[in-house]
Amino acid sequence: MTNVTHRELLPGVNLTAVHTTKFKSAYLGLQLLAPIDAVSASMGALIPMVLRRGTERFPGLEAVSAALDELYGGAIEPMVRKKGETQCVGFIGSFLDDAYTPDGGRLLESATGLMGELLLHPATENGRFVPAYVEGERSNLIDAIRAQINDKRQYAALRLVQLMCRDEAYGVDRLGSEASAAAITGERLWARYRELLRTARMELYYCGSADTDRVEAAFRAALAGLERAEADELVALECAVRGGRGQAEPRCYEDALDVTQGKLAMGFRTGGVTCWEEDYPALTMFNAIFGGTTLSKLFMNVREKRSLCYYASSQLEKLKGLMLVSSGVEFDKKQEAQDEILAQLENCRQGRFDAQELEAARRSVVSSLGALTDSQSRLEDYWLGQAAAGVDETPEALSARLERVNAQQVQAAANKLELDTVYFLKGKEA
């Protein structure tokens, strides 16, 4: 049995507690949420990496690791994510659930306490982060930003978003840019860290066997001394949604790199349909029919029947009102593949999908939502996305809405889509 409880512990500090006896481990999350922008994104990404290097009590990686070993080999890792136009930075942790400790020990309080120490009591030097920690992690961050180009499929998707949303906050990468990362100083990073502690939304998460009152008490103790701004000073989380530009032709971009396979990425506006809208379940169903599953039109027709690509899939950005199509193609088949992708979209717009396709898509999406409860990390990520959106709809409630979607609603959702931007990564010789 799984029960989910939401509580506000302090102004802008919220707890989501998932009570379950399904897992042998307990899962913790502590995230700071703030609007993403080009100036501060790299600083936000760097902060949890520097914090993880040590605390006042455990002033180094070895000391922190030793403290984790005392907790039956628990783990705390820095995390940087983007949900819509919100950057989410902080920690996730995994520890042996109290129900399974061999001596009946209680790890929850110690685990949340250590996470709170990492956040509130970092190792410092002259009232700032330890310079060597800042320099080392800044170098690691720059390396991570540079390494994004190594995964060409993900790089093409990244470039598509950068170009499609170049004048929107969503176009900023979760890690920021190499230039902004290189410009970070210890003083600026410390100031941003203190600002986030005061004004950022804080989302706390627990999944395990402990009751909610105990979880709340543990987090309250871990965050003792946290100074928060007044409610009206806390940052607001918003996501600007565009219905479409109404252009006759999409914007097209190309890059040439040393690749043997082309990467075609296509960005669509959903006509303003997001997770806040009543017709979001219909959009979700459309995406599943179109390109979201291995039984989708893109997979079965563009890839399997016509062999125009090595892969073809679509995904929704539910907070931003975007659908992104990703495909790997031969250089000389780019236009043919693009035309066929659009032809399959037109089939959906015309209602050319049968009852079997509709039900297969429904079962796939509902099954995926049900499977969230089998993965603590996926469940935490789901609830973080809900927090960023400001909604508390459970996977079960969303599944119930999906069960009611009919073919006409799917067709209507398809007709709202507008192709905004096409990006193609080709070889240097192509």
C-alpha positions in Angstrom: 0.0 0.0 0.0 1.4 3.4 -1.0 0.2 6.7 0.6 1.4 10.1 -0.4 1.2 13.1 2.0 2.1 16.7 1.2 3.0 19.2 4.0 4.5 22.7 4.2 7.1 22.8 6.9 8.3 26.4 6.5 7.5 29.2 4.0 8.2 27.7 0.6 9.6 24.5 2.2 7.4 21.5 1.2 7.5 17.8 2.1 6.2 15.0 -0.1 6.2 11.8 2.0 5.5 8.4 0.2 4.7 5.8 2.8 5.4 2.3 1.5 6.8 -1.0 2.7 7.7 -2.1 -0.9 11.4 -1.3 -0.7 14.3 -2.3 1.5 15.8 1.2 1.1 14.5 4.6 2.0 14.9 7.3 -0.5 15.4 11.0 0.3 15.4 14.2 -1.7 16.3 17.8 -1.0 15.9 20.2 -3.9 16.1 24.0 -4.3 13.9 25.2 -7.1 14.4 28.6 -8.8 13.8 30.1 -12.3 16.5 29.1 -14.7 18.4 31.9 -16.6 21.6 32.2 -18.5 23.4 34.2 -15.8 22.8 31.9 -12.8 22.3 28.4 -14.3 25.9 27.3 -14.0 26.1 28.6 -10.5 23.0 26.7 -9.5 24.5 23.5 -11.1 27.8 24.0 -9.3 26.4 24.6 -5.8 25.4 20.9 -4.9 28.7 19.7 -6.3 30.6 22.0 -4.0 28.4 21.3 -1.1 28.9 17.5 -1.5 32.7 18.0 -1.0 32.4 18.4 2.8 30.8 19.9 5.9 32.0 21.6 9.0 32.0 18.2 10.8 33.1 16.2 7.8 35.5 18.6 5.9 36.3 16.5 2.9 35.1 13.7 0.6 36.7 11.0 2.6 35.1 12.2 5.8 31.7 12.4 4.2 32.2 8.9 2.7 33.1 7.6 6.2 29.9 9.1 7.6 27.9 7.4 4.9 29.6 4.1 5.6 28.4 4.4 9.2 24.9 4.5 7.8 25.2 1.0 6.4 26.8 2.3 3.2 24.2 4.9 2.4 24.6 7.3 -0.5 24.0 11.0 -1.1 24.6 12.4 -4.6 24.3 15.9 -6.1 21.5 16.4 -8.6 20.9 19.1 -11.3 17.6 18.9 -13.3 15.4 21.2 -15.3 11.6 21.0 -15.0 10.0 23.5 -17.5 11.8 26.8 -16.8 12.7 25.8 -13.3 16.2 24.6 -12.3 16.2 22.0 -9.5 19.4 21.5 -7.7 20.2 19.6 -4.5 20.7 16.0 -3.3 19.1 12.6 -3.5 20.0 9.9 -1.0 19.4 6.2 -0.5 19.7 4.4 2.8 18.7 1.1 4.3 15.1 1.4 5.5 14.7 1.3 9.2 12.6 -1.8 8.9 15.6 -3.8 7.6 18.4 -2.6 9.9 19.9 -5.7 11.6 20.0 -4.1 15.1 16.7 -2.3 14.9 18.6 1.0 14.4 16.9 4.2 13.2 18.7 5.6 10.2 16.1 8.2 9.1 17.2 10.9 11.5 20.9 10.4 10.9 20.4 10.4 7.1 18.3 13.5 7.0 20.7 15.1 9.4 23.6 14.5 7.2 21.8 15.8 4.2 20.9 18.9 6.2 24.6 19.4 7.2 25.6 19.2 3.5 23.1 21.9 2.7 23.4 24.3 5.7 26.9 23.7 7.1 29.4 23.4 4.3 33.1 23.3 4.7 34.3 26.9 4.5 37.5 28.9 4.4 37.4 32.6 5.4 33.7 32.6 5.4 33.3 31.3 1.9 33.4 27.9 0.1 36.8 26.3 0.2 38.5 27.7 -2.9 40.0 24.4 -3.9 36.6 22.8 -3.9 35.1 25.6 -6.1 38.0 25.4 -8.5 37.9 21.6 -8.8 34.1 21.3 -9.2 34.0 24.2 -11.6 36.5 22.4 -13.8 34.4 19.2 -13.6 31.3 21.2 -14.5 33.0 22.7 -17.6 34.1 19.2 -18.6 30.5 18.0 -18.2 29.2 20.8 -20.4 31.8 20.1 -23.1 31.1 16.3 -22.9 27.4 16.8 -23.9 28.6 16.8 -27.6 29.8 13.2 -27.2 26.2 11.8 -27.1 25.1 13.0 -30.6 21.5 12.0 -30.1 21.2 14.0 -26.9 23.3 16.8 -28.3 20.9 17.2 -31.3 18.0 17.4 -28.8 19.9 20.0 -26.8 20.7 22.1 -29.9 17.1 21.9 -31.0 15.9 23.3 -27.7 18.6 26.0 -27.7 17.6 27.2 -31.2 13.8 26.8 -30.8 13.7 28.6 -27.5 16.6 30.9 -28.0 14.7 33.9 -26.5 13.0 31.9 -23.8 14.3 30.7 -20.4 13.6 27.1 -21.6 16.5 27.5 -24.0 19.0 27.6 -21.2 20.6 24.2 -20.5 20.3 22.8 -16.9 24.1 23.1 -16.6 24.3 26.6 -18.1 27.1 27.4 -20.6 30.8 26.9 -20.6 31.4 30.7 -20.6 29.1 31.3 -17.6 30.7 28.4 -15.7 34.2 29.7 -16.4 33.2 33.1 -15.1 32.1 31.8 -11.6 34.1 33.1 -8.7 34.0 31.9 -5.1 32.4 35.1 -3.9 29.6 35.1 -6.6 28.9 31.4 -5.9 28.6 32.0 -2.1 26.3 34.9 -2.7 24.1 32.8 -5.0 24.1 29.9 -2.5 22.9 32.2 0.4 20.2 33.7 -1.9 18.9 30.3 -2.8 18.7 29.2 0.8 16.6 32.3 1.6 14.3 32.6 -1.4 14.2 29.4 -3.5 11.4 26.9 -3.2 12.6 23.9 -1.3 11.2 20.4 -2.0 11.8 17.6 0.5 11.0 14.0 -0.4 10.9 10.7 1.4 9.9 7.3 0.3 10.0 4.4 2.8 8.3 2.8 5.7 8.5 5.6 8.3 5.3 7.4 9.2 4.9 11.0 8.0 5.0 12.6 11.4 8.4 11.1 12.0 9.7 12.1 8.6 8.5 15.7 9.2 10.2 15.8 12.6 13.5 14.5 11.0 13.5 17.1 8.3 12.6 19.9 10.7 15.6 18.9 12.9 17.9 18.7 9.9 16.9 22.2 8.7 17.1 23.8 12.1 18.5 27.3 11.8 17.5 27.7 8.2 16.6 31.4 7.6 13.9 31.9 5.1 12.5 35.1 3.5 9.0 36.2 4.0 6.5 34.4 1.8 6.1 37.4 -0.5 9.9 37.5 -1.1 10.1 33.8 -2.3 10.8 33.3 -6.0 7.8 32.5 -8.1 8.0 29.5 -10.4 6.5 30.1 -13.8 6.8 28.7 -17.3 6.0 30.8 -20.3 4.0 28.8 -22.8 3.6 29.8 -26.4 0.8 28.5 -28.5 2.7 28.8 -31.8 4.3 31.4 -34.1 1.8 30.8 -36.9 4.6 30.7 -39.5 4.1 29.0 -42.8 7.4 27.2 -42.7 9.5 26.0 -39.7 12.9 27.5 -38.9 15.6 25.2 -40.1 19.2 24.8 -38.8 22.1 22.5 -39.6 25.4 21.7 -37.9 28.2 19.6 -39.4 30.3 17.4 -37.1 32.4 14.3 -37.6 29.5 11.8 -37.5 28.6 8.8 -39.6 24.8 9.1 -39.0 22.6 12.1 -39.2 20.5 13.3 -36.3 17.2 14.8 -37.2 15.4 16.7 -34.4 12.0 18.4 -34.8 10.3 20.7 -32.3 6.6 21.3 -32.2 4.4 23.6 -30.2 1.4 21.9 -28.7 -0.9 24.9 -29.1 -0.6 25.8 -25.4 -1.6 22.4 -24.1 0.4 21.6 -20.9 0.0 19.5 -17.8 -2.2 22.3 -16.4 -4.8 21.9 -19.1 -7.9 19.7 -19.2 -6.9 18.2 -22.5 -3.4 17.2 -21.4 -4.4 13.5 -21.2 -5.5 13.6 -24.8 -2.1 15.1 -25.8 -0.4 12.3 -23.8 -2.4 9.7 -25.7 -1.6 11.4 -29.0 2.1 11.3 -28.3 1.9 7.6 -27.4 0.2 6.8 -30.7 2.4 9.1 -32.7 5.9 8.4 -31.4 6.0 7.6 -27.7 6.1 3.8 -27.8 7.5 0.9 -29.8 4.1 0.4 -31.3 3.8 4.1 -32.4 3.3 5.3 -36.0 6.9 6.6 -36.1 8.4 3.4 -34.9 6.2 1.1 -37.0 6.1 3.1 -40.2 9.2 5.4 -40.4 11.6 2.9 -38.9 10.2 -0.6 -39.5 8.2 -0.4 -42.7 10.1 2.2 -44.6 13.5 1.8 -43.0 14.1 5.6 -43.2 15.8 5.8 -39.8 17.6 3.9 -37.1 15.3 5.2 -34.4 12.4 7.6 -34.3 10.5 8.7 -31.2 8.6 11.7 -29.7 8.4 13.0 -26.2 6.4 15.8 -24.5 7.7 18.6 -22.4 4.6 18.9 -20.2 5.4 22.2 -18.5 6.5 24.0 -21.7 4.0 22.9 -24.2 6.5 21.2 -26.6 6.8 17.9 -28.4 10.2 16.9 -29.5 10.9 14.3 -32.2 14.2 12.6 -32.3 15.5 10.5 -35.3 18.7 9.0 -36.6 18.9 8.9 -40.4 21.3 8.5 -43.3 22.4 11.9 -44.6 20.7 11.5 -47.9 17.4 10.3 -46.3 16.9 13.4 -44.2 14.2 15.0 -46.2 12.4 11.7 -46.9 12.4 10.9 -43.2 11.1 14.3 -42.3 8.3 14.1 -44.8 7.2 10.7 -43.5 7.3 11.9 -39.9 5.0 14.8 -40.9 2.8 12.3 -42.9 2.3 10.3 -39.8 1.3 13.4 -37.9 -1.2 14.2 -40.7 -2.6 10.7 -40.3 -3.3 11.4 -36.6 -4.8 14.8 -37.5 -7.2 13.1 -39.9 -8.1 10.4 -37.3 -6.4 7.6 -39.2 -5.7 5.4 -36.3 -7.9 2.5 -35.2 -9.3 1.4 -31.9 -6.5 -1.1 -31.4 -3.8 1.6 -31.8 -5.7 3.8 -29.3 -6.0 1.0 -26.7 -2.4 -0.1 -27.2 -1.3 3.5 -26.5 -3.6 3.8 -23.5 -2.3 0.5 -22.0 1.3 1.6 -22.6 0.9 5.0 -20.9 -1.1 3.7 -18.0 1.3 0.9 -17.5 4.3 3.3 -17.4 2.5 5.4 -14.8 1.8 2.3 -12.7 5.4 1.3 -13.0 6.5 4.5 -11.2 5.7 2.8 -7.9 8.4 0.2 -8.7 11.2 2.7 -8.9 12.0 5.1 -6.0 14.1 7.3 -8.3 11.4 7.6 -11.0 8.8 8.3 -8.4 10.9 11.0 -6.8 11.4 12.6 -10.2 7.7 12.4 -11.0 6.8 14.3 -7.7 9.6 16.8 -8.3 8.0 17.6 -11.7 4.6 18.0 -10.1 6.1 20.3 -7.5 7.7 22.5 -10.2 4.3 22.6 -11.9 2.5 23.4 -8.7 0.1 20.4 -9.1 -0.4 17.4 -6.9 -2.1 15.0 -9.3 -1.1 11.4 -8.5 -0.1 8.8 -11.1 -3.3 7.0 -10.3 -5.5 10.1 -10.9 -3.8 10.9 -14.2 -4.3 7.2 -15.2 -8.0 7.6 -14.5 -8.1 10.6 -16.8 -6.3 8.8 -19.5 -8.8 6.0 -19.4 -11.5 8.4 -20.4 -9.8 9.8 -23.5 -11.5 9.0 -26.8 -10.4 9.1 -30.4 -11.9 12.5 -31.1 -10.0 14.1 -28.3 -6.7 12.6 -29.5 -7.4 13.9 -33.0 -8.2 17.4 -31.6 -4.9 17.4 -29.7 -3.0 16.4 -32.9 -4.5 19.3 -34.8 -3.2 21.8 -32.3 0.4 20.9 -33.0 2.6 23.3 -35.1 6.0 22.5 -36.4 8.3 25.3 -35.1 11.9 24.3 -35.7 13.9 21.6 -37.5 17.5 20.8 -36.6 19.8 18.5 -38.5 23.2 17.3 -37.4 25.1 16.1 -40.5 28.6 14.8 -41.3 31.3 17.2 -42.4 31.4 15.5 -45.8 27.6 15.4 -46.3 
